[in-house]
C-alpha cells in the first residue's frame, strides 16, 4: 500500500512540475510580447519626436531642442 502511495505521489509531483513549466512558458511568452510592444511604442515615439522637431525647425524654433 505504501509503495502505491509513493508511486501516486511521484506521479502527482511530476504532473505539478509539468503544469508549472507550462505556466512558466506562457509567462515568458507574454513577457516577450510585452517587451516587443514596448519597443514598438518607443520607436513610434521617437519617430513622432523627430517629425515634431522637423516641424519646429521649419517654423523657426531652431533652438527648441
N, CA, C and O atoms as CSV, one atom per row, in Angstrom:
chain,resi,resn,atom,element,x,y,z
A,1,UNK,N,N,0.826,-1.196,0.000
A,1,UNK,CA,C,0.000,0.000,0.000
A,1,UNK,C,C,0.875,1.267,0.000
A,1,UNK,O,O,0.593,2.232,-0.711
A,2,UNK,N,N,1.935,1.239,0.810
A,2,UNK,CA,C,2.811,2.398,0.875
A,2,UNK,C,C,3.505,2.635,-0.461
A,2,UNK,O,O,3.702,3.782,-0.863
A,3,UNK,N,N,3.877,1.557,-1.153
A,3,UNK,CA,C,4.536,1.680,-2.449
A,3,UNK,C,C,3.591,2.326,-3.464
A,3,UNK,O,O,4.012,3.162,-4.263
A,4,UNK,N,N,2.322,1.940,-3.432
A,4,UNK,CA,C,1.328,2.536,-4.327
A,4,UNK,C,C,1.181,4.029,-4.034
A,4,UNK,O,O,1.062,4.846,-4.947
A,5,UNK,N,N,1.190,4.369,-2.742
A,5,UNK,CA,C,1.118,5.781,-2.351
A,5,UNK,C,C,2.315,6.549,-2.911
A,5,UNK,O,O,2.161,7.657,-3.425
A,6,UNK,N,N,3.501,5.960,-2.811
A,6,UNK,CA,C,4.710,6.633,-3.305
A,6,UNK,C,C,4.654,6.842,-4.818
A,6,UNK,O,O,5.055,7.893,-5.319
A,7,UNK,N,N,4.159,5.842,-5.539
A,7,UNK,CA,C,4.039,5.958,-6.993
A,7,UNK,C,C,3.035,7.051,-7.354
A,7,UNK,O,O,3.285,7.866,-8.242
A,8,UNK,N,N,1.892,7.059,-6.655
A,8,UNK,CA,C,0.873,8.078,-6.917
A,8,UNK,C,C,1.409,9.467,-6.577
A,8,UNK,O,O,1.174,10.430,-7.306
A,9,UNK,N,N,2.119,9.556,-5.483
A,9,UNK,CA,C,2.678,10.853,-5.073
A,9,UNK,C,C,3.707,11.346,-6.091
A,9,UNK,O,O,3.730,12.529,-6.430
A,10,UNK,N,N,4.550,10.447,-6.574
A,10,UNK,CA,C,5.548,10.819,-7.574
A,10,UNK,C,C,4.870,11.269,-8.872
A,10,UNK,O,O,5.315,12.225,-9.507
A,11,UNK,N,N,3.792,10.579,-9.263
A,11,UNK,CA,C,3.055,10.967,-10.474
A,11,UNK,C,C,2.431,12.349,-10.293
A,11,UNK,O,O,2.444,13.166,-11.213
A,12,UNK,N,N,1.890,12.603,-9.116
A,12,UNK,CA,C,1.280,13.911,-8.841
A,12,UNK,C,C,2.333,15.013,-8.893
A,12,UNK,O,O,2.092,16.069,-9.479
A,13,UNK,N,N,3.481,14.784,-8.297
A,13,UNK,CA,C,4.563,15.770,-8.311
A,13,UNK,C,C,5.038,16.011,-9.743
A,13,UNK,O,O,5.283,17.151,-10.137
A,14,UNK,N,N,5.164,14.945,-10.512
A,14,UNK,CA,C,5.584,15.087,-11.906
A,14,UNK,C,C,4.574,15.927,-12.686
A,14,UNK,O,O,4.963,16.793,-13.469
A,15,UNK,N,N,3.282,15.676,-12.477
A,15,UNK,CA,C,2.235,16.432,-13.163
A,15,UNK,C,C,2.274,17.900,-12.751
A,15,UNK,O,O,2.103,18.785,-13.589
A,16,UNK,N,N,2.499,18.162,-11.461
A,16,UNK,CA,C,2.552,19.545,-10.980
A,16,UNK,C,C,3.750,20.280,-11.583
A,16,UNK,O,O,3.642,21.446,-11.962
A,17,UNK,N,N,4.878,19.602,-11.669
A,17,UNK,CA,C,6.056,20.215,-12.290
A,17,UNK,C,C,5.773,20.545,-13.750
A,17,UNK,O,O,6.115,21.627,-14.228
A,18,UNK,N,N,5.146,19.604,-14.453
A,18,UNK,CA,C,4.817,19.828,-15.864
A,18,UNK,C,C,3.874,21.022,-16.014
A,18,UNK,O,O,4.047,21.838,-16.920
A,19,UNK,N,N,2.885,21.127,-15.139
A,19,UNK,CA,C,1.925,22.236,-15.194
A,19,UNK,C,C,2.636,23.569,-14.924
A,19,UNK,O,O,2.362,24.564,-15.595
A,20,UNK,N,N,3.540,23.590,-13.953
A,20,UNK,CA,C,4.284,24.819,-13.652
A,20,UNK,C,C,5.203,25.209,-14.808
A,20,UNK,O,O,5.375,26.394,-15.094
A,21,UNK,N,N,5.790,24.221,-15.466
A,21,UNK,CA,C,6.631,24.526,-16.630
A,21,UNK,C,C,5.811,25.145,-17.748
A,21,UNK,O,O,6.267,26.079,-18.407
A,22,UNK,N,N,4.594,24.630,-17.973
A,22,UNK,CA,C,3.712,25.215,-19.000
A,22,UNK,C,C,3.332,26.638,-18.633
A,22,UNK,O,O,3.320,27.519,-19.493
A,23,UNK,N,N,3.021,26.871,-17.364
A,23,UNK,CA,C,2.687,28.226,-16.925
A,23,UNK,C,C,3.883,29.156,-17.127
A,23,UNK,O,O,3.721,30.298,-17.556
A,24,UNK,N,N,5.070,28.667,-16.817
A,24,UNK,CA,C,6.272,29.483,-16.992
A,24,UNK,C,C,6.478,29.816,-18.466
A,24,UNK,O,O,6.860,30.938,-18.799
A,25,UNK,N,N,6.228,28.853,-19.351
A,25,UNK,CA,C,6.350,29.114,-20.793
A,25,UNK,C,C,5.399,30.218,-21.227
A,25,UNK,O,O,5.766,31.086,-22.019
A,26,UNK,N,N,4.160,30.185,-20.700
A,26,UNK,CA,C,3.186,31.223,-21.059
A,26,UNK,C,C,3.620,32.584,-20.515
A,26,UNK,O,O,3.449,33.607,-21.178
A,27,UNK,N,N,4.177,32.589,-19.319
A,27,UNK,CA,C,4.639,33.849,-18.726
A,27,UNK,C,C,5.789,34.427,-19.539
A,27,UNK,O,O,5.828,35.630,-19.797
A,28,UNK,N,N,6.718,33.579,-19.940
A,28,UNK,CA,C,7.856,34.039,-20.744
A,28,UNK,C,C,7.359,34.596,-22.080
A,28,UNK,O,O,7.833,35.637,-22.536
A,29,UNK,N,N,6.406,33.903,-22.705
A,29,UNK,CA,C,5.871,34.369,-23.987
A,29,UNK,C,C,5.152,35.707,-23.822
A,29,UNK,O,O,5.301,36.599,-24.658
A,30,UNK,N,N,4.383,35.846,-22.759
A,30,UNK,CA,C,3.665,37.106,-22.521
A,30,UNK,C,C,4.646,38.240,-22.243
A,30,UNK,O,O,4.447,39.365,-22.702
A,31,UNK,N,N,5.699,37.944,-21.494
A,31,UNK,CA,C,6.721,38.957,-21.208
A,31,UNK,C,C,7.402,39.411,-22.489
A,31,UNK,O,O,7.621,40.606,-22.689
A,32,UNK,N,N,7.736,38.469,-23.353
A,32,UNK,CA,C,8.388,38.823,-24.603
A,32,UNK,C,C,7.466,39.656,-25.492
A,32,UNK,O,O,7.908,40.606,-26.138
A,33,UNK,N,N,6.182,39.294,-25.519
A,33,UNK,CA,C,5.220,40.067,-26.306
A,33,UNK,C,C,5.110,41.495,-25.763
A,33,UNK,O,O,5.024,42.450,-26.535
A,34,UNK,N,N,5.114,41.636,-24.441
A,34,UNK,CA,C,5.037,42.969,-23.846
A,34,UNK,C,C,6.289,43.778,-24.168
A,34,UNK,O,O,6.200,44.973,-24.453
A,35,UNK,N,N,7.449,43.139,-24.124
A,35,UNK,CA,C,8.687,43.849,-24.466
A,35,UNK,C,C,8.697,44.269,-25.935
A,35,UNK,O,O,9.133,45.373,-26.263
A,36,UNK,N,N,8.219,43.395,-26.814
A,36,UNK,CA,C,8.141,43.740,-28.232
A,36,UNK,C,C,7.208,44.927,-28.451
A,36,UNK,O,O,7.516,45.831,-29.227
A,37,UNK,N,N,6.067,44.919,-27.764
A,37,UNK,CA,C,5.110,46.016,-27.888
A,37,UNK,C,C,5.718,47.319,-27.371
A,37,UNK,O,O,5.533,48.377,-27.973
A,38,UNK,N,N,6.446,47.239,-26.253
A,38,UNK,CA,C,7.096,48.419,-25.709
A,38,UNK,C,C,8.109,48.991,-26.691
A,38,UNK,O,O,8.203,50.209,-26.845
A,39,UNK,N,N,8.864,48.128,-27.353
A,39,UNK,CA,C,9.823,48.600,-28.353
A,39,UNK,C,C,9.112,49.298,-29.503
A,39,UNK,O,O,9.593,50.314,-30.005
A,40,UNK,N,N,7.971,48.761,-29.924
A,40,UNK,CA,C,7.195,49.400,-31.000
A,40,UNK,C,C,6.729,50.789,-30.563
A,40,UNK,O,O,6.819,51.752,-31.324
A,41,UNK,N,N,6.234,50.876,-29.338
A,41,UNK,CA,C,5.754,52.169,-28.826
A,41,UNK,C,C,6.901,53.166,-28.731
A,41,UNK,O,O,6.745,54.329,-29.103
A,42,UNK,N,N,8.062,52.716,-28.232
A,42,UNK,CA,C,9.215,53.611,-28.126
A,42,UNK,C,C,9.668,54.087,-29.501
A,42,UNK,O,O,10.011,55.256,-29.673
A,43,UNK,N,N,9.671,53.187,-30.475
A,43,UNK,CA,C,10.074,53.570,-31.835
A,43,UNK,C,C,9.105,54.587,-32.408
A,43,UNK,O,O,9.523,55.551,-33.050
A,44,UNK,N,N,7.807,54.381,-32.181
A,44,UNK,CA,C,6.801,55.326,-32.671
A,44,UNK,C,C,6.978,56.693,-32.006
A,44,UNK,O,O,6.818,57.726,-32.656
A,45,UNK,N,N,7.304,56.697,-30.725
A,45,UNK,CA,C,7.525,57.974,-30.030
A,45,UNK,C,C,8.735,58.707,-30.589
A,45,UNK,O,O,8.697,59.924,-30.770
A,46,UNK,N,N,9.798,57.979,-30.861
A,46,UNK,CA,C,10.993,58.601,-31.436
A,46,UNK,C,C,10.679,59.169,-32.813
A,46,UNK,O,O,11.105,60.276,-33.146
A,47,UNK,N,N,9.934,58.411,-33.611
A,47,UNK,CA,C,9.569,58.902,-34.949
A,47,UNK,C,C,8.740,60.174,-34.849
A,47,UNK,O,O,8.950,61.111,-35.620
A,48,UNK,N,N,7.799,60.219,-33.906
A,48,UNK,CA,C,6.981,61.421,-33.739
A,48,UNK,C,C,7.827,62.591,-33.254
A,48,UNK,O,O,7.644,63.728,-33.690
A,49,UNK,N,N,8.760,62.298,-32.343
A,49,UNK,CA,C,9.630,63.367,-31.846
A,49,UNK,C,C,10.479,63.946,-32.971
A,49,UNK,O,O,10.650,65.162,-33.053
A,50,UNK,N,N,11.007,63.097,-33.828
A,50,UNK,CA,C,11.812,63.566,-34.967
A,50,UNK,C,C,10.945,64.405,-35.897
A,50,UNK,O,O,11.375,65.452,-36.381
A,51,UNK,N,N,9.732,63.943,-36.142
A,51,UNK,CA,C,8.826,64.685,-37.023
A,51,UNK,C,C,8.491,66.047,-36.422
A,51,UNK,O,O,8.477,67.054,-37.130
A,52,UNK,N,N,8.220,66.078,-35.108
A,52,UNK,CA,C,7.903,67.354,-34.459
A,52,UNK,C,C,9.100,68.303,-34.472
A,52,UNK,O,O,8.938,69.513,-34.635
A,53,UNK,N,N,10.291,67.755,-34.301
A,53,UNK,CA,C,11.490,68.606,-34.376
A,53,UNK,C,C,11.619,69.213,-35.770
A,53,UNK,O,O,11.984,70.379,-35.922
A,54,UNK,N,N,11.315,68.404,-36.783
A,54,UNK,CA,C,11.364,68.915,-38.154
A,54,UNK,C,C,10.362,70.030,-38.362
A,54,UNK,O,O,10.677,71.046,-38.983
A,55,UNK,N,N,9.137,69.845,-37.838
A,55,UNK,CA,C,8.126,70.900,-37.959
A,55,UNK,C,C,8.580,72.157,-37.240
A,55,UNK,O,O,8.470,73.260,-37.776
A,56,UNK,N,N,9.093,71.994,-36.022
A,56,UNK,CA,C,9.526,73.156,-35.239
A,56,UNK,C,C,10.673,73.873,-35.947
A,56,UNK,O,O,10.732,75.102,-35.958
A,57,UNK,N,N,11.572,73.106,-36.530
A,57,UNK,CA,C,12.705,73.707,-37.232
A,57,UNK,C,C,12.221,74.551,-38.400
A,57,UNK,O,O,12.699,75.666,-38.608
A,58,UNK,N,N,11.267,74.013,-39.164
A,58,UNK,CA,C,10.753,74.755,-40.305
A,58,UNK,C,C,9.919,75.957,-39.907
A,58,UNK,O,O,9.764,76.901,-40.682
A,59,UNK,N,N,9.379,75.919,-38.688
A,59,UNK,CA,C,8.612,77.063,-38.210
A,59,UNK,C,C,9.486,78.128,-37.562
A,59,UNK,O,O,8.991,79.181,-37.160
A,60,UNK,N,N,10.782,77.860,-37.459
A,60,UNK,CA,C,11.710,78.863,-36.953
A,60,UNK,C,C,12.137,78.661,-35.504
A,60,UNK,O,O,12.863,79.493,-34.960
A,61,UNK,N,N,11.707,77.583,-34.872
A,61,UNK,CA,C,12.104,77.321,-33.482
A,61,UNK,C,C,13.369,76.466,-33.501
A,61,UNK,O,O,13.349,75.308,-33.083
A,62,UNK,N,N,14.438,77.025,-33.975
A,62,UNK,CA,C,15.677,76.263,-34.167
A,62,UNK,C,C,16.363,75.896,-32.833
A,62,UNK,O,O,17.112,74.922,-32.765
A,63,UNK,N,N,16.102,76.677,-31.789
A,63,UNK,CA,C,16.761,76.419,-30.508
A,63,UNK,C,C,15.840,75.704,-29.520
A,63,UNK,O,O,16.109,75.698,-28.319
A,64,UNK,N,N,14.775,75.110,-30.007
A,64,UNK,CA,C,13.819,74.474,-29.113
A,64,UNK,C,C,14.394,73.225,-28.456
A,64,UNK,O,O,14.029,72.881,-27.332
A,65,UNK,N,N,15.304,72.544,-29.173
A,65,UNK,CA,C,15.896,71.318,-28.590
A,65,UNK,C,C,17.385,71.458,-28.517
A,65,UNK,O,O,18.069,70.542,-28.060
